[in-house]
């Protein structure tokens, strides 16, 4: 009775109404799901941020470096890409190279004038010292260089200077390899041996090795003194592109001295940004630079001087000891001269010294930020002298690059054009390429741990064996060619079978370029306050990669030598997205 009376009170549950009720309920559920879907789509659309547009020129680095929600990085012992890797070639500047005709035409007038005013009597003068400032000598050396180095484009010759003896002259020039892919210029300076015949004819009988003409190496001048650098010979473009970006000039003397604040007044009127603590230390170079560029980007956005710690902890993935190594210097790996020319930066040690002297006296204030979720946009109105971001000890929230995630990602642009690789390391790579006359092909052979791990890379060991390499390269590289092998294979004799077919070269052949008698060693020791600097694992990778990239043909391990995936089995689809 109770159940019947309840049903009778609600007529809508009568059998004849059940079909209508079911349809109404289904309609309500569909509408609910539709509303929920619209809300989800609206939230995604509102919170989605595009990738950093500065990475569009290289999808590989975008794929690897774009931050993920869990803010973690894979350990990667490859060389990190920097600003010059993203540069488009300045075709106007590169097209204005010199040739024999340009040199001959430039000196015709001078030679005619000399011929009419001088008689060529060399009696008793054959062994007199060569006058390296003589226009005839300048013409002779330029012509000899162009004829000798046929795989180079020359852009400027500096005036010769006296060499190490009476019959030698030193001359510098700016050049690029004819088939060069990097957006950069290179500088070389060499020794020329000259003889004078009995009829006064001068001849070049020998040209020294790369950087053998040290007397012609001059520091690049700036400001008013820059006019003195125009002494020499070059072909100026008819019309230079507007707003041209500066290009690296590998081989120039590097001036990476620390910037100094001029006065108490200039320091007190400045605005500064510093990052303190965090978990990026001793991580891979990729993570270090990704975080550093976030910090630099924020400083640029806030129009503040970046106070940076030049000390670097090198991750164990790059060290021979297998342990993280402190005591490294930012300037070992990156071009600090270019950075300080491009942005306002100060060394942290110098900054704190000045701060302690003038902070109380001048009433300088500090604004402390301890949450990475406080965006740079919220700090734009801060008037304090110093903004300090202090990071805790809990990873991954203490990674510097977390600052540039979320809504900040579309606002803070990482200024990649401000960071270049160390020109000292690039010069080592250029010296190696020069010893092969810039006429070589290159193959990258990755082995090491990947070749031993058959689960993730089942074919790599077999596909990179000497026999397999010979079979693969026979259709790609001509017999007898200079072949540079960039590799992480520790056994240097592993590639000996390739020597029967190619003139094979590996990095360890060129140890004299960084040993105790090298220019690199001397400059680095001076930079490191008299303490020797080890040519460490990251430097090896950097130079090895740069030489590989200078090869006329470049054969990669993955895709060219093996069908295994770079990141392990079943990852080739994601790998293709980034290639």
Backbone torsions as a table, in degrees:
resi	resn	phi	psi	omega
1	UNK	NA	-40.3	-179.2
2	UNK	-63.2	-45.1	179.4
3	UNK	-65.3	-39.6	-178.4
4	UNK	-65.9	-43.9	-178.0
5	UNK	-63.5	-34.2	179.3
6	UNK	-66.4	-43.0	179.7
7	UNK	-67.8	-37.4	-177.4
8	UNK	-67.7	-26.7	178.5
9	UNK	-68.7	-28.0	-177.0
10	UNK	-112.4	95.5	-175.7
11	UNK	-67.3	-19.2	-177.0
12	UNK	-67.6	-16.0	179.9
13	UNK	-97.1	13.1	175.7
14	UNK	-67.1	148.9	-176.5
15	UNK	-51.4	-36.0	-176.9
16	UNK	-72.5	-12.8	-179.8
17	UNK	-102.4	-5.7	-174.1
18	UNK	-62.5	-39.3	-179.3
19	UNK	-62.9	-41.9	178.9
20	UNK	-64.3	-40.0	-179.2
21	UNK	-64.9	-41.3	-179.6
22	UNK	-61.5	-43.1	179.2
23	UNK	-63.9	-38.8	179.5
24	UNK	-65.4	-41.2	179.5
25	UNK	-64.7	-43.2	178.9
26	UNK	-61.8	-41.6	178.7
27	UNK	-62.7	-41.5	179.2
28	UNK	-64.5	-41.4	179.2
29	UNK	-63.1	-43.5	179.6
30	UNK	-61.7	-41.8	179.7
31	UNK	-65.5	-37.3	177.8
32	UNK	-62.4	-46.8	178.9
33	UNK	-61.6	-37.7	179.2
34	UNK	-63.5	-44.5	179.6
35	UNK	-63.2	-42.9	179.0
36	UNK	-62.2	-42.2	179.0
37	UNK	-61.4	-42.7	178.6
38	UNK	-62.8	-41.3	179.3
39	UNK	-62.8	-44.9	179.8
40	UNK	-61.8	-45.5	179.9
41	UNK	-62.2	-40.4	179.7
42	UNK	-63.0	-41.3	-180.0
43	UNK	-65.1	-43.9	179.5
44	UNK	-62.4	-44.8	-178.6
45	UNK	-64.4	-34.9	-177.6
46	UNK	-74.9	-31.6	-174.9
47	UNK	-99.1	-9.4	-178.6
48	UNK	-69.1	135.5	176.7
49	UNK	-123.3	137.2	179.5
50	UNK	-71.7	163.6	177.5
51	UNK	-69.8	159.7	177.3
52	UNK	-60.4	115.5	-175.5
53	UNK	-64.4	-18.6	179.5
54	UNK	-67.1	-13.9	-178.9
55	UNK	-93.8	-4.4	-176.2
56	UNK	-58.2	-32.1	178.9
57	UNK	-63.5	-20.3	-179.0
58	UNK	-136.5	99.0	-178.2
59	UNK	-68.0	-24.6	176.8
60	UNK	-59.0	-50.9	-175.2
61	UNK	-72.2	-29.5	175.8
62	UNK	-62.2	-48.6	-178.1
63	UNK	-59.4	-41.1	-176.5
64	UNK	-74.7	-41.2	-168.4
65	UNK	-94.7	-19.3	-176.9
66	UNK	-56.8	128.5	-173.2
67	UNK	-65.1	144.4	178.7
68	UNK	-106.9	165.2	-176.7
69	UNK	-63.9	-31.8	-179.9
70	UNK	-87.2	1.4	172.8
71	UNK	52.6	43.3	177.6
72	UNK	-118.8	155.9	178.6
73	UNK	-122.2	146.6	169.1
74	UNK	-79.3	144.9	172.3
75	UNK	-68.7	128.6	-177.4
76	UNK	-138.7	122.5	-176.6
77	UNK	-100.3	21.8	174.9
78	UNK	-86.5	170.6	-178.3
79	UNK	-79.8	140.4	-177.9
80	UNK	-81.0	144.8	177.2
81	UNK	-83.7	144.8	-179.2
82	UNK	-129.5	-175.6	-169.6
83	UNK	-53.0	-41.2	-175.7
84	UNK	-67.9	-19.1	178.1
85	UNK	-72.2	-19.4	-177.9
86	UNK	-99.8	-2.5	-175.5
87	UNK	-72.9	138.9	169.2
88	UNK	-83.3	140.9	-178.6
89	UNK	-64.5	135.8	175.0
90	UNK	-81.6	91.5	-172.6
91	UNK	-65.4	-29.5	178.2
92	UNK	-64.7	-46.3	-179.4
93	UNK	-67.7	-40.2	-176.5
94	UNK	-73.5	-21.8	-177.4
95	UNK	-80.0	-14.6	-173.8
96	UNK	-96.5	52.8	178.8
97	UNK	-87.6	160.4	-176.6
98	UNK	-90.8	149.9	172.8
99	UNK	-133.5	178.3	-176.5
100	UNK	-57.2	-40.5	-178.6
101	UNK	-61.2	-42.6	178.8
102	UNK	-59.9	-43.2	-179.3
103	UNK	-65.6	-45.9	-178.4
104	UNK	-63.9	-42.3	-178.5
105	UNK	-66.1	-31.5	-176.7
106	UNK	-71.4	-24.3	-174.5
107	UNK	-110.9	0.3	-179.5
108	UNK	-58.8	-46.3	-179.6
109	UNK	-62.8	-42.9	-178.9
110	UNK	-64.8	-41.4	-178.9
111	UNK	-66.5	-38.3	179.5
112	UNK	-63.5	-42.0	179.8
113	UNK	-65.5	-41.7	179.3
114	UNK	-65.5	-40.1	-177.6
115	UNK	-64.3	-33.6	-177.9
116	UNK	-81.4	-19.8	-175.0
117	UNK	-105.8	-11.1	-176.2
118	UNK	-128.1	146.0	170.7
119	UNK	-104.3	135.7	-175.5
120	UNK	-87.0	82.1	176.1
121	UNK	-112.7	110.2	-175.5
122	UNK	-105.5	19.4	179.9
123	UNK	-58.7	118.9	179.2
124	UNK	72.1	8.8	-177.1
125	UNK	-116.7	3.5	-176.7
126	UNK	-57.7	-36.5	-176.3
127	UNK	-96.9	8.3	177.2
128	UNK	-64.7	154.0	178.4
129	UNK	-58.5	144.8	176.9
130	UNK	-75.4	131.0	176.2
131	UNK	-85.8	98.4	-173.9
132	UNK	-69.1	-14.9	179.6
133	UNK	-89.5	-2.4	179.6
134	UNK	-67.0	128.8	178.0
135	UNK	-54.1	-33.8	178.7
136	UNK	-63.4	-39.6	177.9
137	UNK	-67.1	-42.1	178.4
138	UNK	-57.7	-47.1	178.6
139	UNK	-62.0	-42.2	-179.1
140	UNK	-61.4	-44.4	-177.9
141	UNK	-69.3	-41.3	177.9
142	UNK	-60.4	-46.3	-179.1
143	UNK	-63.3	-41.3	179.8
144	UNK	-63.5	-39.8	-179.6
145	UNK	-66.3	-45.4	-179.0
146	UNK	-64.1	-39.5	-179.8
147	UNK	-72.1	-32.5	-177.3
148	UNK	-75.7	-45.0	-173.0
149	UNK	-105.6	81.3	-172.9
150	UNK	-75.0	-15.4	179.9
151	UNK	-94.4	14.2	-179.7
152	UNK	-117.7	150.5	166.2
153	UNK	-105.9	126.3	-179.3
154	UNK	-99.0	137.3	-177.0
155	UNK	-116.8	-22.6	179.2
156	UNK	-161.7	138.7	172.4
157	UNK	-115.0	130.0	172.6
158	UNK	-84.5	153.9	-179.3
159	UNK	-64.2	137.9	-178.4
160	UNK	-64.8	154.8	173.8
161	UNK	-130.2	166.9	-179.0
162	UNK	-61.9	144.4	-180.0
163	UNK	-93.6	-149.8	-175.9
164	UNK	-86.3	-8.2	176.0
165	UNK	-150.6	-179.7	-173.7
166	UNK	-69.0	-16.7	-177.5
167	UNK	-111.2	18.3	179.3
168	UNK	-128.5	148.2	174.6
169	UNK	-129.9	149.5	176.0
170	UNK	-111.3	136.2	-180.0
171	UNK	-140.9	141.3	179.0
172	UNK	-109.0	156.0	175.2
173	UNK	-153.2	157.0	174.3
174	UNK	-102.6	137.7	-174.6
175	UNK	-152.4	171.1	167.8
176	UNK	-142.5	146.8	171.6
177	UNK	-64.6	142.9	-176.2
178	UNK	-55.1	-37.4	-178.4
179	UNK	-104.7	25.3	-178.6
180	UNK	-65.9	139.5	-179.2
181	UNK	-104.2	-23.4	-178.1
182	UNK	-74.9	142.6	177.2
183	UNK	-83.7	78.2	-176.6
184	UNK	-157.5	156.7	169.1
185	UNK	-106.3	158.3	179.2
186	UNK	-126.9	150.3	178.1
187	UNK	-120.7	131.8	175.0
188	UNK	-128.3	155.0	176.0
189	UNK	-144.9	125.6	-171.4
190	UNK	-131.6	161.1	177.2
191	UNK	-94.3	134.8	178.3
192	UNK	-116.5	129.3	174.5
193	UNK	-95.1	127.9	-172.9
194	UNK	-126.5	139.9	175.2
195	UNK	-122.5	152.6	177.8
196	UNK	-115.4	128.1	179.6
197	UNK	-84.7	175.8	-177.6
198	UNK	-67.7	-21.4	177.6
199	UNK	-98.3	19.2	175.6
200	UNK	79.4	1.1	179.4
201	UNK	-69.8	132.5	177.8
202	UNK	-99.6	141.7	179.5
203	UNK	-138.5	143.3	173.0
204	UNK	-88.7	120.1	-178.0
205	UNK	-106.7	-3.8	178.5
206	UNK	-170.6	144.1	175.8
207	UNK	-124.1	128.6	-176.2
208	UNK	-71.4	179.7	-179.4
209	UNK	-75.7	176.0	178.9
210	UNK	-51.7	128.1	178.0
211	UNK	61.6	30.0	178.7
212	UNK	-82.9	-13.7	-178.3
213	UNK	-101.2	63.9	-173.0
214	UNK	-59.7	-25.6	-179.7
215	UNK	-67.0	-19.9	-179.1
216	UNK	-93.5	-0.3	179.3
217	UNK	-82.3	117.2	-178.4
218	UNK	-125.7	145.0	175.2
219	UNK	-65.9	136.0	179.4
220	UNK	-67.9	125.8	-176.6
221	UNK	-84.1	158.1	178.7
222	UNK	-132.0	163.2	176.8
223	UNK	66.4	-136.8	-176.7
224	UNK	-65.5	-32.4	-178.2
225	UNK	-71.7	-8.9	-177.2
226	UNK	-63.0	-27.3	-179.8
227	UNK	-60.6	-32.4	-179.1
228	UNK	-66.6	-24.8	179.4
229	UNK	-71.7	-11.9	-177.8
230	UNK	-79.2	-6.8	175.4
231	UNK	-67.2	116.9	-176.8
232	UNK	149.0	-156.0	-177.4
233	UNK	-139.7	126.0	176.3
234	UNK	-153.9	162.9	179.0
235	UNK	-107.3	112.1	-176.6
236	UNK	-80.7	133.9	178.3
237	UNK	-59.2	147.3	179.0
238	UNK	-60.5	-40.8	179.3
239	UNK	-146.7	116.3	178.7
240	UNK	-81.0	148.3	176.5
241	UNK	-66.6	144.6	179.0
242	UNK	-74.1	149.1	178.1
243	UNK	53.3	42.1	179.4
244	UNK	-67.6	140.5	-179.3
245	UNK	-85.6	138.0	178.2
246	UNK	-61.1	141.2	179.6
247	UNK	-109.7	147.8	175.8
248	UNK	-60.5	141.7	174.7
249	UNK	-120.3	92.9	-175.3
250	UNK	-73.7	127.9	-179.2
251	UNK	112.8	-16.4	175.7
252	UNK	-70.2	154.0	174.1
253	UNK	-63.6	132.4	-176.5
254	UNK	-93.1	128.3	175.8
255	UNK	-112.6	88.4	-179.4
256	UNK	-110.6	35.3	173.5
257	UNK	-63.3	150.5	-177.1
258	UNK	-71.9	138.6	177.6
259	UNK	-68.1	146.8	-178.8
260	UNK	-123.2	137.0	176.6
261	UNK	-71.1	130.8	-172.3
262	UNK	-66.9	-37.3	-174.5
263	UNK	-159.0	168.7	176.1
264	UNK	-60.3	-40.0	-179.1
265	UNK	-62.9	-45.0	-179.7
266	UNK	-66.5	-35.2	177.7
267	UNK	-67.0	-45.4	-175.1
268	UNK	-69.4	-24.9	179.7
269	UNK	-90.0	-1.8	-179.2
270	UNK	-84.5	164.8	174.0
271	UNK	-124.7	138.2	-167.5
272	UNK	-133.7	155.0	174.5
273	UNK	-132.2	134.0	177.7
274	UNK	-138.6	141.9	172.9
275	UNK	-105.1	134.6	-177.1
276	UNK	-126.8	135.4	179.0
277	UNK	74.3	-156.4	178.3
278	UNK	105.3	169.9	-173.9
279	UNK	-106.1	11.1	-178.2
280	UNK	-79.2	-16.5	-174.9
281	UNK	-65.2	138.9	178.7
282	UNK	68.1	14.7	173.9
283	UNK	-88.7	-178.3	-179.0
284	UNK	-62.2	157.7	179.7
285	UNK	-63.6	-28.7	177.3
286	UNK	-63.2	-47.5	-179.4
287	UNK	-67.4	-41.4	179.5
288	UNK	-56.3	-47.7	-175.4
289	UNK	-73.0	-36.1	178.5
290	UNK	-61.6	-40.6	177.7
291	UNK	-72.8	-42.5	179.2
292	UNK	-58.9	-41.7	-177.9
293	UNK	-69.3	-29.4	173.6
294	UNK	-64.4	-46.3	178.9
295	UNK	-61.2	-45.5	179.9
296	UNK	-64.9	-39.2	178.2
297	UNK	-63.8	-38.9	177.9
298	UNK	-66.6	-41.5	178.4
299	UNK	-60.2	-40.4	178.2
300	UNK	-65.8	-41.4	-179.6
301	UNK	-63.6	-41.2	-178.3
302	UNK	-84.4	-3.5	-178.0
303	UNK	57.7	48.0	-179.3
304	UNK	-122.4	153.1	173.3
305	UNK	-72.9	129.9	178.7
306	UNK	-83.0	124.7	174.4
307	UNK	-96.6	112.3	-171.1
308	UNK	-119.0	148.1	175.9
309	UNK	-90.9	112.5	-178.1
310	UNK	-77.5	-13.0	178.9
311	UNK	-75.1	137.8	-176.2
312	UNK	-126.5	138.2	171.6
313	UNK	-98.9	118.8	-178.7
314	UNK	-84.0	124.5	-178.3
315	UNK	-61.4	149.2	-179.0
316	UNK	-62.1	-17.2	179.4
317	UNK	-70.6	-11.2	179.1
318	UNK	-112.4	-3.4	-171.6
319	UNK	-102.0	149.5	177.2
320	UNK	-74.3	-23.3	-179.7
321	UNK	-78.5	-16.5	-177.3
322	UNK	77.7	9.3	179.1
323	UNK	-123.9	154.8	173.4
324	UNK	-62.5	140.9	-176.6
325	UNK	-124.9	117.7	174.8
326	UNK	-80.7	176.5	174.3
327	UNK	86.0	8.9	175.2
328	UNK	-85.7	169.0	-175.3
329	UNK	-128.8	137.3	177.7
330	UNK	-49.2	-36.9	-175.8
331	UNK	-72.8	-12.4	174.4
332	UNK	-66.9	-31.2	-168.4
333	UNK	-116.2	-21.6	-174.8
334	UNK	-132.4	161.4	-175.3
335	UNK	-86.3	93.4	-177.5
336	UNK	-71.4	-31.2	178.0
337	UNK	-60.4	-44.2	178.9
338	UNK	-66.2	-38.7	-180.0
339	UNK	-62.8	-47.6	-177.5
340	UNK	-72.1	-21.6	173.2
341	UNK	-77.1	-23.4	-174.6
342	UNK	-98.0	-27.1	-175.1
343	UNK	-141.1	161.9	176.1
344	UNK	-87.2	109.7	-178.4
345	UNK	-133.8	151.9	175.3
346	UNK	-135.4	149.0	174.0
347	UNK	-73.3	137.5	-175.9
348	UNK	-59.6	-42.4	-178.6
349	UNK	-62.3	-46.2	178.5
350	UNK	-63.9	-39.5	-178.7
351	UNK	-61.6	-48.7	-177.5
352	UNK	-65.8	-30.7	175.8
353	UNK	-63.6	-46.4	178.5
354	UNK	-68.2	-37.9	-180.0
355	UNK	-61.4	-43.7	-179.2
356	UNK	-66.0	-29.1	-179.8
357	UNK	-76.5	-36.9	-167.2
358	UNK	-119.6	-5.6	-174.4
359	UNK	-62.1	-52.7	-179.5
360	UNK	-71.6	-42.2	-177.7
361	UNK	-59.2	-41.5	-175.5
362	UNK	-101.0	4.7	177.4
363	UNK	64.2	41.5	-179.1
364	UNK	-78.6	135.1	-174.0
365	UNK	-110.5	157.6	-177.7
366	UNK	-124.1	135.7	175.6
367	UNK	-113.4	114.2	-174.9
368	UNK	-95.5	131.6	177.7
369	UNK	-123.6	122.1	-176.4
370	UNK	-117.1	8.2	179.2
371	UNK	-126.6	119.3	-177.7
372	UNK	-64.7	-15.8	-179.9
373	UNK	-77.8	-8.3	171.2
374	UNK	-74.3	111.1	-170.2
375	UNK	-77.9	157.4	173.6
376	UNK	-58.0	-30.1	179.6
377	UNK	-63.8	-34.3	178.4
378	UNK	-74.7	-18.4	-179.2
379	UNK	-94.8	-2.9	-174.4
380	UNK	-61.9	-28.7	-177.6
381	UNK	-94.0	1.8	-178.2
382	UNK	-67.8	131.2	-177.4
383	UNK	-100.3	-7.4	-177.8
384	UNK	-62.2	151.7	-178.4
385	UNK	-61.0	-42.4	-175.0
386	UNK	-125.2	128.5	168.1
387	UNK	-103.2	122.3	178.1
388	UNK	-114.7	119.8	171.1
389	UNK	-91.6	119.6	-179.0
390	UNK	-109.4	124.4	-176.2
391	UNK	-106.2	144.6	-176.0
392	UNK	-84.2	-154.4	-174.5
393	UNK	-112.6	0.6	-175.9
394	UNK	-97.1	117.1	177.2
395	UNK	-87.6	147.0	5.2
396	UNK	-94.2	5.5	-176.2
397	UNK	-70.0	-9.2	178.5
398	UNK	-100.7	14.5	174.6
399	UNK	-80.9	135.1	-176.2
400	UNK	-59.9	-35.5	-173.6
401	UNK	-70.6	-8.2	175.8
402	UNK	-63.6	-26.5	178.4
403	UNK	-58.7	-32.8	-173.7
404	UNK	-96.7	15.1	178.6
405	UNK	-93.7	174.5	176.9
406	UNK	65.3	-136.7	-175.9
407	UNK	-65.3	-21.9	-178.9
408	UNK	-72.1	-24.5	-171.9
409	UNK	-59.7	-31.9	-179.4
410	UNK	-89.0	-3.8	-177.9
411	UNK	-105.3	-46.6	-178.4
412	UNK	-85.8	116.9	178.6
413	UNK	-97.5	120.7	177.3
414	UNK	-68.3	118.8	-173.4
415	UNK	-82.4	75.4	-174.6
416	UNK	-62.5	-25.5	-179.1
417	UNK	-66.6	-12.6	-178.9
418	UNK	-89.9	-11.1	-176.2
419	UNK	-116.1	117.8	174.3
420	UNK	-118.6	160.9	173.8
421	UNK	-68.7	159.3	177.6
422	UNK	-57.5	125.1	178.8
423	UNK	-70.7	-20.7	175.7
424	UNK	-68.3	-40.9	176.7
425	UNK	-69.2	-39.8	177.8
426	UNK	-63.4	-32.0	179.1
427	UNK	-70.1	-34.1	174.5
428	UNK	-62.8	-44.2	178.3
429	UNK	-61.8	-40.2	179.2
430	UNK	-66.3	-36.1	177.9
431	UNK	-63.6	-39.5	177.8
432	UNK	-65.3	-46.0	178.7
433	UNK	-61.5	-36.7	-179.9
434	UNK	-64.8	-36.9	179.4
435	UNK	-67.2	-18.3	172.9
436	UNK	-101.9	16.8	179.4
437	UNK	55.9	28.2	-179.8
438	UNK	55.4	22.3	-177.9
439	UNK	-124.2	80.7	-176.7
440	UNK	-153.3	158.8	172.0
441	UNK	-107.4	162.0	-174.6
442	UNK	-138.1	145.4	175.5
443	UNK	-131.3	135.3	176.7
444	UNK	-100.7	121.3	-178.2
445	UNK	-118.9	102.9	178.6
446	UNK	-92.6	123.6	179.3
447	UNK	-129.9	-111.1	175.7
448	UNK	58.1	-136.4	-175.5
449	UNK	-63.1	-35.4	-179.2
450	UNK	-65.3	-39.0	179.7
451	UNK	-67.8	-27.4	179.5
452	UNK	-83.0	-20.6	-177.8
453	UNK	-92.0	93.0	-175.2
454	UNK	-74.7	-19.1	-179.8
455	UNK	-70.8	-43.0	-178.3
456	UNK	-91.4	-30.0	-179.4
457	UNK	-130.9	76.6	-172.0
458	UNK	-65.6	-25.6	-173.9
459	UNK	-110.6	-7.8	-170.7
460	UNK	-60.9	-45.1	-178.0
461	UNK	-59.8	-45.9	-178.7
462	UNK	-69.3	-41.6	-175.7
463	UNK	-71.8	-17.8	179.5
464	UNK	-110.2	16.3	174.0
465	UNK	-71.2	157.5	-179.7
466	UNK	-54.9	-39.4	-179.1
467	UNK	-65.4	-43.7	179.6
468	UNK	-67.2	-37.5	178.9
469	UNK	-62.0	-45.0	179.1
470	UNK	-60.3	-40.6	-179.2
471	UNK	-67.9	-39.3	-177.9
472	UNK	-73.6	-39.7	-173.9
473	UNK	-78.7	-16.5	-174.3
474	UNK	-61.5	-28.4	179.3
475	UNK	-95.6	-1.8	-175.2
476	UNK	-114.5	-33.8	-175.6
477	UNK	-122.9	130.9	179.9
478	UNK	-69.5	147.2	177.2
479	UNK	-59.4	142.5	175.7
480	UNK	84.1	-3.9	-178.6
481	UNK	-71.8	152.7	166.0
482	UNK	-66.0	124.4	-179.0
483	UNK	-124.4	114.4	177.0
484	UNK	-93.5	128.3	-179.1
485	UNK	-107.5	108.0	174.0
486	UNK	-90.0	122.7	-171.2
487	UNK	-157.1	159.7	171.3
488	UNK	-106.1	14.0	177.0
489	UNK	-72.1	118.3	-176.2
490	UNK	-73.5	-23.6	-179.0
491	UNK	-83.6	101.5	-175.2
492	UNK	-66.7	-20.7	179.7
493	UNK	-82.1	-6.6	-176.9
494	UNK	-57.0	-34.3	-174.6
495	UNK	-97.3	11.2	-179.7
496	UNK	-56.3	-37.6	179.1
497	UNK	-58.8	-23.4	180.0
498	UNK	-72.2	-18.5	-176.6
499	UNK	-69.3	-18.8	178.1
500	UNK	-70.1	-22.0	-175.2
501	UNK	-115.4	-28.0	-176.7
502	UNK	-130.6	159.6	170.2
503	UNK	-85.7	91.5	-168.2
504	UNK	-87.8	138.6	-179.4
505	UNK	-135.3	142.9	174.1
506	UNK	-131.6	168.1	-172.7
507	UNK	-57.9	-40.5	-174.2
508	UNK	-65.8	-13.0	175.3
509	UNK	-65.3	-20.6	-169.5
510	UNK	-112.9	30.6	-178.1
511	UNK	-59.8	-24.6	-179.7
512	UNK	-64.2	-15.2	-179.8
513	UNK	-79.1	-13.5	176.8
514	UNK	-133.4	10.6	179.1
515	UNK	-79.9	-173.8	-173.0
516	UNK	-63.1	-15.9	-179.5
517	UNK	-102.2	5.5	-173.1
518	UNK	-90.2	158.7	174.6
519	UNK	-62.5	-40.4	180.0
520	UNK	-58.2	-46.4	-178.4
521	UNK	-62.3	-42.9	-178.8
522	UNK	-64.9	-44.1	-178.7
523	UNK	-68.1	-39.6	-179.2
524	UNK	-69.9	-37.3	177.4
525	UNK	-63.2	-42.1	177.4
526	UNK	-63.7	-43.3	178.4
527	UNK	-61.3	-34.6	-175.5
528	UNK	-93.8	29.0	175.8
529	UNK	57.9	38.6	174.7
530	UNK	91.3	-6.1	179.2
531	UNK	-93.7	133.4	180.0
532	UNK	-60.5	151.0	179.7
533	UNK	-115.9	129.5	178.8
534	UNK	-75.4	139.5	172.1
535	UNK	-79.9	88.2	-166.5
536	UNK	-82.4	-178.0	-174.6
537	UNK	-61.8	-39.3	-180.0
538	UNK	-68.9	-36.6	177.0
539	UNK	-63.7	-40.3	178.2
540	UNK	-61.0	-46.7	179.9
541	UNK	-61.9	-42.7	-178.5
542	UNK	-62.1	-49.3	-179.1
543	UNK	-67.0	-43.3	179.8
544	UNK	-57.3	-44.5	-179.9
545	UNK	-66.5	-41.9	-178.5
546	UNK	-65.9	-38.1	176.1
547	UNK	-64.7	-44.5	178.2
548	UNK	-55.0	-44.5	-177.2
549	UNK	-69.1	-14.6	178.2
550	UNK	-90.7	-3.9	178.1
551	UNK	-67.5	146.8	178.8
552	UNK	-67.5	-39.9	170.8
553	UNK	-116.4	142.0	-177.5
554	UNK	-128.3	113.9	-179.0
555	UNK	-104.6	119.1	-178.0
556	UNK	-90.5	156.1	177.9
557	UNK	-64.0	-58.1	-176.2
558	UNK	-86.5	136.4	-174.2
559	UNK	85.9	-39.2	-177.6
560	UNK	-95.3	-41.4	-176.6
561	UNK	-101.8	-29.8	-177.3
562	UNK	-142.3	155.8	175.5
563	UNK	-92.0	-2.9	175.1
564	UNK	-61.4	153.8	179.6
565	UNK	-84.5	144.6	-176.8
566	UNK	-59.1	-38.8	-177.0
567	UNK	-100.9	14.7	177.9
568	UNK	109.8	171.1	-174.9
569	UNK	-57.8	140.6	177.8
570	UNK	66.6	24.9	177.4
571	UNK	-116.8	6.7	-175.0
572	UNK	-66.2	-29.7	-179.6
573	UNK	-64.0	-43.0	177.9
574	UNK	-71.5	-30.5	179.0
575	UNK	-65.9	-38.0	-178.4
576	UNK	-67.2	-30.8	178.9
577	UNK	-61.9	-34.6	-176.0
578	UNK	-95.5	7.3	-178.2
579	UNK	-102.8	NA	NA
